[in-house]
Every structure is written in C-alpha cells, then in structure tokens.
Amino acid sequence: MRLHDDIHNYYEKIVVEEIIKRKLDEKYDDDVMADFCCTVLNQLPPRYIRYDVDMAFYLPQAERIHMEERVQTAIDVAISQISKKKNLNDQPS
C-alpha cells in the first residue's frame, strides 16, 4: 500500500472546487496558490478517505453543507491574510 496514492483528505476536493468557483486560480500565480491552499487546509480538520464516491454516498447532506461552509470561511481568512501581506509588501520602506 502506498499511503499517498490510496488515501487523501476529502477537504482538498472541496477546497479545489471552491477555488475554481471563485476563480482564485486565475487571480493568483502558482506559488501564491500553493501557500494559499496550505493556509486554507491548515484551518480545517483532516477528513481522510480512500474513495470520493464513499463520501458522496455516506456523508449526510447537513454535514456536507457544514464542511462547505468551513471551507468558505477558511478561504475568506486566507484571502484576508494574502491581502494584508500584499499591502505590507507594497508599502514604501
């Protein structure tokens, strides 16, 4: 068994869906997006799964909605952090 191929954090899928929905991947370069994703995922509890289809079948709708809300909040926090960092970097020394 290779852990990295067989198991993943389900929140990663939800985060990517929300990033695409908000078109953040078009706004930021790959380097910023990598840091951004780490910032978002570090705010969320891990939810490790093997197959996405299992989550689609067994996850109650209310829990899925709660997970999506947590992702939206985590993304909003990460955007705020990126904005603050950018503003600090843009200030003259």
KEPAMAR-878478 format. One line per field, with one value per residue (C-alpha): residue in three letters; x, y, z. Coordinates in steps of 0.001 Angstrom, whole numbers, plus 524288, in hexadecimal, padded with zeros to 5 digits. Layout:
N
resn	[ALA, ...]
u	[X, ...]
v	[Y, ...]
w	[Z, ...]
END
This chain:
93
resn	[MET, ARG, LEU, HIS, ASP, ASP, ILE, HIS, ASN, TYR, TYR, GLU, LYS, ILE, VAL, VAL, GLU, GLU, ILE, ILE, LYS, ARG, LYS, LEU, ASP, GLU, LYS, TYR, ASP, ASP, ASP, VAL, MET, ALA, ASP, PHE, CYS, CYS, THR, VAL, LEU, ASN, GLN, LEU, PRO, PRO, ARG, TYR, ILE, ARG, TYR, ASP, VAL, ASP, MET, ALA, PHE, TYR, LEU, PRO, GLN, ALA, GLU, ARG, ILE, HIS, MET, GLU, GLU, ARG, VAL, GLN, THR, ALA, ILE, ASP, VAL, ALA, ILE, SER, GLN, ILE, SER, LYS, LYS, LYS, ASN, LEU, ASN, ASP, GLN, PRO, SER]
u	[80000, 804C7, 7FE6E, 7FFB1, 7F8AB, 7EE18, 7E9D1, 7E70B, 7E0A6, 7D2D1, 7D3B5, 7DD9B, 7D2DC, 7C98E, 7D443, 7D7C6, 7C95F, 7C7D2, 7D481, 7CFA9, 7C229, 7C82B, 7D234, 7DD28, 7E641, 7E507, 7E7FB, 7F43E, 80056, 803EA, 80D46, 80304, 7F8B4, 80154, 80304, 7F4B2, 7F04A, 7F916, 7F373, 7E58E, 7E7AF, 7EEEC, 7E286, 7DA57, 7D9D8, 7DEE0, 7D4A9, 7DC1F, 7D582, 7D907, 7CE6D, 7C6D1, 7BAF7, 7BA2F, 7B8F6, 7AEAF, 7A6B0, 7A88A, 7AA3A, 79D96, 7996A, 799FE, 7A81B, 7ABD3, 7A5E5, 7AD48, 7BA0D, 7B7A1, 7B4E6, 7C18A, 7C8F5, 7C2D3, 7C69C, 7D481, 7D5EF, 7D0FF, 7DB24, 7E5FA, 7E1FE, 7E27F, 7F015, 7F4E4, 7EF4E, 7F5EF, 802DB, 801BC, 7FEA4, 80A7C, 8132C, 80DE2, 810D8, 81CF5, 82849]
v	[80000, 80D89, 8171C, 82302, 81C4D, 8153C, 81F05, 82D90, 8385D, 83A8E, 848FB, 84A63, 84779, 85158, 85BAB, 859D4, 85A8D, 8676A, 86CF9, 86A0A, 86F75, 87C40, 87C36, 87E77, 87613, 8807B, 88B79, 88618, 87F6E, 8714E, 87510, 87D37, 872B3, 86846, 870A3, 87449, 86600, 862AF, 86E20, 869CC, 85B60, 85E1F, 86496, 85874, 84B62, 8401C, 836E6, 82BB8, 822CD, 818FC, 81B09, 8277B, 81F77, 81A55, 82829, 82B75, 81FAB, 81F7D, 82DE5, 833E7, 84023, 84879, 84471, 84738, 854D9, 85714, 852E4, 85C20, 86755, 8648F, 864C9, 871C1, 877C4, 87263, 877D4, 88527, 88540, 88155, 88BFF, 895D2, 8912B, 8921C, 89FDC, 8A431, 89E64, 8A4CB, 8B1FA, 8B0CB, 8AD4B, 8B8A5, 8C2F0, 8CB21, 8C88D]
w	[80000, 7FCAC, 805E8, 7FD35, 7F1DD, 7F965, 803A2, 802F2, 80AAB, 805A6, 80908, 7FDF2, 7F41A, 7FA1B, 7FAC4, 7EC71, 7E889, 7EFE1, 7EA36, 7DC81, 7DF7A, 7E44C, 7D925, 7E2E9, 7DABA, 7D023, 7D9AA, 7E02B, 7DABA, 7DDE7, 7E8CB, 7EFD9, 7ED97, 7F3D8, 80018, 7FF86, 7FF38, 80AB4, 81257, 80F6C, 8123F, 81EF0, 82412, 82176, 8286A, 82034, 81ABF, 814BD, 80B12, 800F5, 7F6BE, 7F409, 7F041, 7FE44, 8036D, 7F945, 7FD59, 80C23, 80FB1, 814C8, 80D74, 819C9, 81C3B, 80E19, 80F4E, 81C06, 8158D, 80A22, 81382, 81ADC, 80DF8, 80A0E, 8171A, 8163C, 80877, 80CD6, 817CA, 80E51, 804B4, 80FC9, 8138F, 80592, 8046B, 81105, 80CAF, 7FF53, 80595, 80E74, 802E3, 7FAD6, 8052C, 802BA, 80BF2]
END
